[in-house]
Amino acid sequence: MVTHVRTFGLSGITGFSVDAEINIAKGLPDFDIIGMGNMAVREAAGRIRAALENSGYPFPLGRVTVNLAPAGIRKEGACYDLAIAVGILLCGSCAGVRTDAFAFVGELSLDGFLRPVRGVLPMMQEAARRGIANCIVPLENADEAALTDACRIYPAASLPEVLQILTSKRTAWPIPEEPAPSRSGCGDYREVKGQAHAVRAAEIAAAGGHNVLFIGAPGCGKSMIAGRLPGILPNLTREEALETAPVYSALGMLRKESLLPNEVPFRTAYPDITKSGLIGGGSRPVPGEISLAHKGVLFLDELAEFDRNVIQSLRQPLETGKISISRCGEFVEFPADFLLVAATNPCGCGKLLEAEGKCSCTPFRARQYLSRISRPILDRIDLHVPLRRIPFQNGGFTANESSQAIRERVIAARALQKNRYRNENVFVNGKLNASMIRRYCNPGRACEALLRRASDAACISMRGYEKILKVARTIADLALHERIAEEDIAEALQYRFLDSFFSEAA
Ligand SMILES: [Zn+2]
């Protein structure tokens, strides 16, 4: 007799349905698991036999064969343990227990307790898509699983508890409450001393979804300003949070206190990161930092020091908002729609923008430093912002506005953009393509003249010209100007530091 039990596996950050088929035949005792499982799956036999016996259920005599179907998909991990154990019980001591309305996910310990597994959220999302009414999961995964409100979640701590759920009516786990929005984590722009123009650039970046590069000496406040960006971005909507949460679930990073966070993700990468650490990868591909930053901010510190290959791999995600990885004939796609924020020293010693004579690099070496940044990536950065260190004794800073005040303008500007682009597939000025820029960022005659003069003086390329228009559109939106005004263009021109830097170098 063949028993079927429904379970789920994880491929990338997507759940897939697995049918565990269990057959017990007469013959010498044997326990075989087939169906493209990795080592952890094949070792399930030992765990399941011990778990059953230690929970007081006799292990059946004869040849036990388990097939994890479909056999064409590679399976890994211990998440199939519970389904296989339940299937074996149904063939023997628990024959007659009905499981057709249930799916099972969980790893077993040798004494029959359930251990949490990675990726429960995407597995349950797949269960919901397939209309499965009830799922039994390890107790520690219950809150995460219950985020999918389409199926009832029954948590269990041990194998005997699983049978109690199947034979009596237990109440399902409640759907976790929405966490209260919190903005405490990242600090406030009020705490930043001076650097008002860089804080303003952060506001423009947040409002229009413009990638931004801060250039300045160590200690001038680049990281401090970048790190406070989540505090001026709108919270994630529930839909956005449910796109981001599976990435964290697949990596086992969804903890109870950070369940379905509506806070904007902020991830930092340093030059020693590997390509797979940044964009995802591995023998079974797992998401990288760009996907952990989905719907949030990715901060690249010391951009000029990154390996060129690693940085080039950001081209696809910056263009499409996702990354496709294929490995050993398997193809996975991870979401990666993030705001890129980068920081760099202006030269090897870091002091090129400080007072005259402080930089110890030769003029040639100093120029070379920023040229290391990959051009295709630089092309996707709208704002270049130079910063100077503020001398310690210089006390009279103008105080920066609070993040809350900035955030209100950002939200208003985003609402304007969402309405303006309701018939396009973009939401922010930063994502406009060339034809949209012509349609929506018309500068008018006076502005055009100003732009021409400025671009001739600073050798701004066509691409740079388009970026200035996009940024000016965002500045106008922040000021609630319906048309781009001259002052908007004049401000936008200040954020193209590298155009003039490289043209002087040429
Ligand atoms: Zn220098």
Residues whose N, C-alpha, C, O or C-beta is under 5 A from the ligand:
A	BS01	ZN	C347 G348 C349 G350 K351 L352 C359 S360 C361
